[in-house]
Structures are given as C-alpha cells and as structure tokens.
Amino acid sequence: MRSYDQYCALARALDVVGDRWTLLIMRELFIQQPCRYTELRYGLPGIATNLLVERLRELEENGVIVREDAPPPVATTLYRLTPRGEALRPVLEALGQWGRPLLRAAPADGNFRTHWLAFPLESLLTDHAPDRDPVTIEIHTGDQPIVLQTIDGRVRVKPGTVPHPDLKLTGEPPVVLRLLTGEGDLASARAAGLRLEGDAKVLRRVRP
C-alpha cells in the first residue's frame, strides 16, 4: 500500500481507504455483510481477483474488516466490517449523495446490481408515519428483486421478496430510483414504463 507520507488525518485516512475499489468493497459490506468472497466478486463487476484479495488483506491489516468462519454446515470465510469500518458509513453516504447528479450522465449500459439501491434508499428515505403498521414495497429491477420495509421508524432494504407486499414496483433502475427519491412523479414514472401493483399511496409513507 502506497502512502502519501503526510502528517495529516485526511492523508492518513486516504492511505487506508483511498485506493481504487476500496470504498466499493466497503459499500458491498455495508449492504450485504457478512459477505462471502463470491458475493463480493459479484457485487464488484470488473475487479481483478488478485486486486480484491490484496484490498481485503489491506483492510484487514488496518482493522477495517475482519474475517470469520461461517457457522456449520457451511465451510467458508465471511467478511464483516469492524466498528472502525462501520464508522465510515456517513462518509460513503455523503459521497453517494454528492454523486447522485452525476448519474444523469452515466452510460445506460453500465453495470448495475439491484442491491446497490439499498445505499441511497436507506440514506434518503424515512418513515413519515412510524406509529402506523409497517409497510413493504417489493421492487423488481435489475438482476434481482429487493424489498423496502419500514422498521422501527426507519427504512431498510434487503434482497428477496415477501408474500404480500403493500406495493410492487417493476421498471428500469433510473425510473424506480427517481420515483422513490422524489426526483420524479408517479405519472412520469408510468410514462417511462413503470408498472405498479397494490396501493400507490404507500409511496407517500417513505418518499422525501
């Protein structure tokens, strides 16, 4: 690992997490942890195997992540953030919010994994009626479905489906993201191909 060799807290932090791919590895851990190596590889399209191994080793050496054995009968290694690594969540959220306007110029054929939506949705959405019964929104876009749930007044996102969601959204990732984050309205989303099943009023519960 190269160093800036500066007596500066920012430079020292960048010595640890400033290399290419490092923050994206942490994104995967924030969303999916504990993670298998294969899950990290899938969430990081384009990374070379040897580079991922090197970055994981560096993060472990610097106390950002820890390796642990999966419980039986699964014989594999899992990766998890340490409390020191967890402390970087506000940094990644701020970078994600800063980068949102740049998505307008992003290539339409760029790599996409549905679980990446967890970071912006959990950061930007909130439960406006935490005293009411929880609601679930099932989202079908990209490579796999995800479920948005209100839990204890907060919004949580996880891969998968639920038996009876309050609302099901199906559409292209940019359309879904703009609708849920309040950058687009329902009429525009429908015009762009979004399909809804269930109670559309549920959107008011979580949208900014």
C-alpha positions as CSV (number, residue, x, y, z in Angstrom):
1,M,0.0,0.0,0.0
2,R,1.4,3.4,-1.0
3,S,1.4,6.2,1.4
4,Y,1.0,10.0,1.0
5,D,3.6,10.2,3.8
6,Q,1.9,13.3,5.3
7,Y,1.2,14.3,8.9
8,C,-2.5,14.9,8.1
9,A,-5.5,13.0,9.3
10,L,-7.2,13.1,5.8
11,A,-4.0,11.9,4.1
12,R,-3.7,9.1,6.6
13,A,-7.3,8.1,6.1
14,L,-6.7,8.0,2.3
15,D,-3.7,5.8,2.9
16,V,-6.1,3.2,4.2
17,V,-9.3,3.6,2.1
18,G,-8.3,5.8,-0.8
19,D,-7.1,3.2,-3.2
20,R,-9.2,2.2,-6.3
21,W,-12.0,-0.3,-5.4
22,T,-11.6,0.0,-1.6
23,L,-14.7,2.1,-0.9
24,L,-16.8,0.0,-3.2
25,I,-15.7,-3.1,-1.3
26,M,-16.9,-1.3,1.8
27,R,-20.2,-0.5,0.0
28,E,-20.8,-4.2,-0.5
29,L,-20.1,-5.0,3.1
30,F,-22.4,-2.2,4.4
31,I,-25.2,-3.7,2.2
32,Q,-24.6,-7.4,2.4
33,Q,-22.4,-8.2,5.4
34,P,-21.4,-10.8,6.4
35,C,-20.2,-11.4,2.9
36,R,-18.7,-14.4,1.2
37,Y,-15.8,-13.8,-1.2
38,T,-18.0,-14.8,-4.1
39,E,-20.7,-12.3,-3.1
40,L,-18.1,-9.6,-3.0
41,R,-16.9,-10.5,-6.5
42,Y,-20.4,-10.5,-7.9
43,G,-21.1,-7.0,-6.4
44,L,-17.8,-5.7,-7.9
45,P,-18.0,-6.3,-11.6
46,G,-14.7,-5.6,-13.3
47,I,-12.4,-6.1,-10.3
48,A,-9.4,-8.4,-10.8
49,T,-9.3,-11.4,-8.4
50,N,-5.8,-10.6,-7.2
51,L,-6.7,-7.0,-6.6
52,L,-9.7,-7.9,-4.5
53,V,-7.5,-10.3,-2.4
54,E,-5.0,-7.5,-1.9
55,R,-7.6,-4.9,-0.9
56,L,-9.2,-7.3,1.6
57,R,-5.8,-8.0,3.1
58,E,-5.0,-4.3,3.5
59,L,-8.4,-3.5,5.0
60,E,-8.0,-6.4,7.5
61,E,-4.5,-5.3,8.4
62,N,-5.8,-1.8,9.1
63,G,-8.6,-3.0,11.3
64,V,-11.4,-2.0,8.9
65,I,-12.7,-5.5,8.3
66,V,-12.5,-8.9,10.0
67,R,-12.7,-12.4,8.7
68,E,-14.7,-15.1,10.4
69,D,-15.8,-18.7,9.7
70,A,-19.4,-19.2,8.7
71,P,-21.4,-21.4,11.1
72,P,-21.7,-25.1,10.2
73,P,-22.5,-26.8,7.9
74,V,-21.2,-24.0,5.6
75,A,-17.5,-24.2,5.3
76,T,-16.4,-20.7,4.0
77,T,-14.9,-17.5,5.1
78,L,-17.1,-14.4,5.8
79,Y,-16.0,-10.8,5.8
80,R,-17.5,-8.2,8.1
81,L,-16.8,-4.6,9.0
82,T,-15.4,-3.8,12.4
83,P,-16.7,-0.9,14.4
84,R,-13.9,1.1,12.9
85,G,-15.1,0.2,9.5
86,E,-18.8,0.9,10.4
87,A,-17.8,4.4,11.4
88,L,-17.2,5.2,7.7
89,R,-20.8,4.8,6.8
90,P,-21.6,8.6,6.9
91,V,-18.6,9.2,4.6
92,L,-19.9,6.7,2.0
93,E,-23.4,8.1,2.3
94,A,-22.1,11.7,1.7
95,L,-20.1,10.6,-1.3
96,G,-23.2,8.8,-2.7
97,Q,-25.4,11.9,-2.3
98,W,-22.7,14.1,-3.9
99,G,-22.5,11.7,-6.8
100,R,-26.2,11.4,-7.5
101,P,-26.3,14.3,-10.0
102,L,-23.5,12.5,-12.0
103,L,-25.9,9.6,-12.7
104,R,-27.6,11.7,-15.3
105,A,-24.6,11.4,-17.5
106,A,-23.8,7.8,-16.6
107,P,-23.8,5.3,-19.5
108,A,-27.1,3.5,-20.0
109,D,-25.3,0.2,-20.5
110,G,-23.2,0.4,-17.3
111,N,-23.0,-2.4,-14.9
112,F,-25.8,-2.5,-12.3
113,R,-26.7,-4.6,-9.3
114,T,-30.1,-4.1,-7.7
115,H,-28.8,-4.3,-4.2
116,W,-26.8,-1.1,-4.8
117,L,-30.1,0.7,-4.4
118,A,-30.0,-0.1,-0.7
119,F,-27.5,2.6,0.0
120,P,-29.3,5.6,-1.5
121,L,-32.7,4.4,-0.4
122,E,-31.8,3.8,3.2
123,S,-29.9,7.1,3.3
124,L,-32.6,9.3,1.7
125,L,-36.0,7.7,2.7
126,T,-37.7,7.8,6.1
127,D,-40.9,6.5,7.6
128,H,-43.2,9.5,7.9
129,A,-45.7,7.6,10.0
130,P,-43.7,5.4,12.3
131,D,-46.6,4.9,14.7
132,R,-48.7,3.1,12.0
133,D,-48.3,-0.5,10.9
134,P,-45.1,-1.2,8.9
135,V,-45.3,-1.3,5.1
136,T,-43.4,-3.2,2.4
137,I,-42.6,-2.3,-1.2
138,E,-41.3,-5.0,-3.4
139,I,-39.1,-3.7,-6.2
140,H,-38.3,-5.6,-9.4
141,T,-35.5,-4.1,-11.4
142,G,-32.0,-5.1,-12.5
143,D,-30.8,-8.6,-11.6
144,Q,-32.9,-9.5,-8.6
145,P,-35.9,-8.3,-6.6
146,I,-35.4,-6.3,-3.4
147,V,-37.8,-5.4,-0.6
148,L,-38.1,-2.0,1.1
149,Q,-39.6,-2.2,4.6
150,T,-40.4,0.3,7.3
151,I,-38.9,-1.0,10.6
152,D,-38.9,1.0,13.9
153,G,-39.4,4.3,12.1
154,R,-36.6,3.7,9.6
155,V,-36.4,2.3,6.0
156,R,-34.5,-0.9,5.4
157,V,-33.8,-2.6,2.1
158,K,-32.9,-6.2,1.6
159,P,-32.7,-8.7,-1.4
160,G,-35.6,-11.0,-1.9
161,T,-39.4,-11.0,-2.0
162,V,-42.3,-11.1,0.5
163,P,-45.6,-13.0,0.3
164,H,-48.0,-10.0,0.3
165,P,-46.2,-6.6,-0.3
166,D,-48.3,-3.4,0.1
167,L,-46.9,-2.3,-3.3
168,K,-44.9,-3.8,-6.1
169,L,-42.9,-1.7,-8.5
170,T,-41.5,-3.0,-11.7
171,G,-39.3,-0.9,-14.0
172,E,-35.9,0.3,-15.1
173,P,-33.5,1.3,-12.3
174,P,-33.3,5.0,-13.1
175,V,-37.1,5.2,-13.2
176,V,-37.5,3.4,-9.9
177,L,-34.8,5.5,-8.2
178,R,-36.1,8.8,-9.4
179,L,-39.6,7.9,-8.2
180,L,-38.6,6.7,-4.8
181,T,-36.2,9.5,-4.0
182,G,-38.7,12.2,-5.1
183,E,-36.9,13.3,-8.2
184,G,-39.8,12.2,-10.4
185,D,-43.5,11.8,-10.0
186,L,-45.8,8.8,-10.5
187,A,-47.2,10.0,-13.8
188,S,-43.8,10.4,-15.3
189,A,-42.6,7.0,-14.0
190,R,-45.6,5.3,-15.5
191,A,-45.0,7.1,-18.8
192,A,-41.4,5.7,-18.6
193,G,-42.7,2.1,-18.3
194,L,-43.1,1.7,-14.5
195,R,-45.7,-0.9,-13.5
196,L,-47.5,-0.8,-10.1
197,E,-49.4,-3.5,-8.3
198,G,-51.0,-2.6,-5.0
199,D,-51.6,0.6,-3.0
200,A,-49.7,3.6,-4.7
201,K,-50.5,5.7,-1.6
202,V,-47.8,3.7,0.2
203,L,-45.2,5.8,-1.6
204,R,-46.2,8.9,0.4
205,R,-45.1,7.0,3.6
206,V,-41.5,6.9,2.6
207,R,-40.7,9.4,-0.2
208,P,-38.8,12.6,0.8
